[in-house]
């Protein structure tokens, strides 16, 4: 009895037998892990993106009118082209006196990235054939980014894609209409100095590409941007408006091919070692 009692008291005093309550620690977010969300989160974010883009559409509508396009032409670009950078490029070249061919070629060059987005999104969205035409129109930077963010399952991906695409489409077109109507009411829309908004807008699009990568990649992007700008600047006196931009784009294409070839060679060398 005494031995049993001693064993019981010893086990009660032994710290290894004491069960302490475990503290509740917050779940740490692991990079690449999908955060919990609801459809409400997706819709709120999509609406916010649409409102911001719609405000930018106001400037496009006004700039397009100042560049010589009519209200109907301006609205048609937003309804059927629906890719902001290409639209700004087209009206910018036309406003500078460039021909229609150069303006269209510049717009197509900038819009080509949407085709690459479509190739990446197609297996992720897994849409029925009848939905593909609408999805093609809504494939833009914003809808692609939201699809990648909410990629936990196909339902979330589709919801993020269409909610963002439709929000941007509707509000971009409303902004375009308001900007175009407002600018057309002025006797001389050019007096607003809206032509400066086009290069400012492109600088805003370019800046994240120059600062959001690793130090080595940022140095490459800065070098490419400076060389391309110098090429365009030197060609301005000898080429028609719009052509210097196309030539500078060819510099970027050449640099991309060279860097891609070098990266492939380095990868093969590492595998050989």
N, C-alpha and C positions, 0 to 999 in steps of 0.2 A: 504494500500500500504506500509506504513512505517513498519507495523508489519510483513508483508510478506517479506520485504527486510531484516528486522532484523533477521528473522528466517533463510533466505538463507545465510546471512553472518555468522550466528552462526554455521550453519551446515557445512559451508566451513572451519571454524576455528576449529571445533570439531575434535580432533584426531581420534575419533572412526569412522569418515566418510572418513578418508583419506586412500586410497588404495595404499600401498607401494608395489613395485615389490618384489616378493619372490626370495630369492637367490637360485641358483641351487646347491644343495648339492650332492656330489658323493654318489652313492649307496653303502652302507656298506654291506660287504659280511657276511652273516649269516652262522655259521657252519652247514654243512649238505646241504646247498643250492648248486645247480648245477651251475657252472660258465658257461658263454656263451663261445661257441667254434665253430669251423668249422671242416670240414673233414681234412683240411690242418693241423690244430693243431694235430689231431690224428696221421696223417701220419708222421709228423715231429718227434713227440715223439716216435712213434714206431720205426722209423729209428734210432734215437739216442740210444734207448735201444738195438736194434739189433747190432749196431756197438760196444757198450760196451761189450755185451755178446760175440760177435765174437772175440774180443781181448782175452777174457778168454778162448775161444775155442782153441786158439794157444797153450796155456799152456797144455790143456788137450791132444791135439794131441802129443805133445812132451813127456809128462809124460807117456802116454799109450805106446809109443814106448820104453821108458826107462824101463817100467815095463815088457817088453817082448812080447807085442802084435805086430802083423804085421800091415802094413798100411791098408790092407783090413779089418782086424778085428777092428781096431780103427775107421775107417770110418763107418763101419756097426753099431757100437754102437751109433754114432751120428745120423745116418740116421734112425734107427729103434727104438732105446731106447729113445733118445732125452730127457733126463732129467739130467742136469749137475751134481747135487749132487750124483745121483745114479751112473753115469758113473765114476766120480772121486772115489767113494767108491769101485766100482768093480775093477778098475785097481790098486787102492791102496792096496787092500787085496791080489790080485794076485802078485803084485810087492813085497809084504812082505813075500811071500811064502805060503799064505793061499790057500786052495783048492777052486775048482770051486763052490762047493755047498755053502760054507761060503760066497764067493764073491757075488754069485747070491742072497742069502738070505739077505745080507746087502743092496744090491742095491734095492731089492724089498721093504724092510722095509722103506728106505728113499723115494722111489717113491710112496708109498701108499697114501701120502698126495694129489697126483694128482687126485686120485679117489674121495676124498672129495671135491676137487675143482670142479670136473665134476658134482657132485650132486648139488652143489650150482649154477653152471652156466647153467645147463640144462633148468630150467624154465626162466631164464633171456634171453637166446639167442633164445629159441624156434625155433630150427633148423629143417629142413626137414630130413627125415631118411637118405637120401643119403649123406648128409653132415656130419653125425655124426662120421664116421671113421676118416675123416680128422681133425675134431674138437678134437677128442680124442687124436690124436698125438700132436696137438698144445696146449693142456691144460697143461700149466706150470705156474710157479710163475708169470712171467712177463705178459703173456696174461691175466691171472686172475686179476692181479692188475689193468691193463689198462681197463678191462671191468667194474670193480667196480668204477673206476674213472669217466669214461664217461658213466654214467648209466641213462641219462635223458630219452632216448627212445630206443626201440629195435634196430633201425637202427644204432645208435651210438655205442651201445654195440657190435653188430656184427662187425661193422667196426673196432672198437678198438681191439677186440679179434683177428680177422683174420689178420689185418695189423701188429699187434705186433707178433703174432705167426709165421707168414710167414717171417717177417724180422729177427727174432731170429733164425728160422730154417735155412734159407739160409746162413746167416752170421756165425752162429755157425759151420755149416758144412764146409764152406770155411776156417774158422779159424782152424778147426780140420785137414783138409787136408794139409794146409800150415805147421802147427806145426809138423804133422807126417812126412811129406816129409823132412822137415828141420832136424828133429832129426835123421831120418834114414840115412841121408847123413853123420852123424858123426860115427866114428869108435866105440866110446863108449859113447852113450847118457847119461849114468849114471854119467859121469864126470861133467855134468852141475849142479848136485845137485838138480834136479827137484823134488826128492822125498819130499823135504821140502815144496814144493808148495801145496801138498795135505792137510796137517794139517793147513797150513796158509789159504787155501781157505775155509776150514770148520770153522775156527775161524771167518773169514769175514762173513760167512753166519749166524753164531751163535750170533755175537755181537748185531745186532738190536733186537734180542729176549731178550737180557739181559738189554737193556737200554731204550726201547721205550714204556714201560708200566708205570703204576702207581708205586709208591714206594713199596707198598706191593707186587705187582706182580713181580717187579724186584728182590726183596729179595727172593721170591720163586724160580724164575728162576736161580738166582745165587746159591742158596742152591742145587737145582737139578743138575746144571752143575757141581758143585764141587764134590758132592756125586757120580755122574755117572763117572766122570773122575777118582776118587779114586778107584771105583770098577774095571774099565778097567785096571788101572795101577797095581792093586794087582793081577789081573788074567793073566797078560801078561806072567809071568814065567811058568804058569801051563797049559795054553790053547794054541791051535794053533792060528796063526795070523787070525784076523777077528772075532773070537769068543768072545774076551773081549768086542769088540764094541757091539755085539749083546746082551751080558749080561747087559751092561750099558744101552742099549736101553730099556731092560725090567724094569730097575729101573725107567726110565722116564714113561713107561706105567703104572706101579704100582702107582707112585705119581699122575699121571693124574686121575686115577680111585678114589684114596682117596680124592683128592681135589674136584673132581666133586661131590662125595657123600656128602662131607661136605657143599659144596655150595648149593646143593639141600636141605639139612636139614635146613640150615640157612634161605633159601627162604621160606620153609614151616613154620618155627617158626615165621617169620615176618608176614606171612599171618594170622597165628593163633592169633597174637596179635591185 
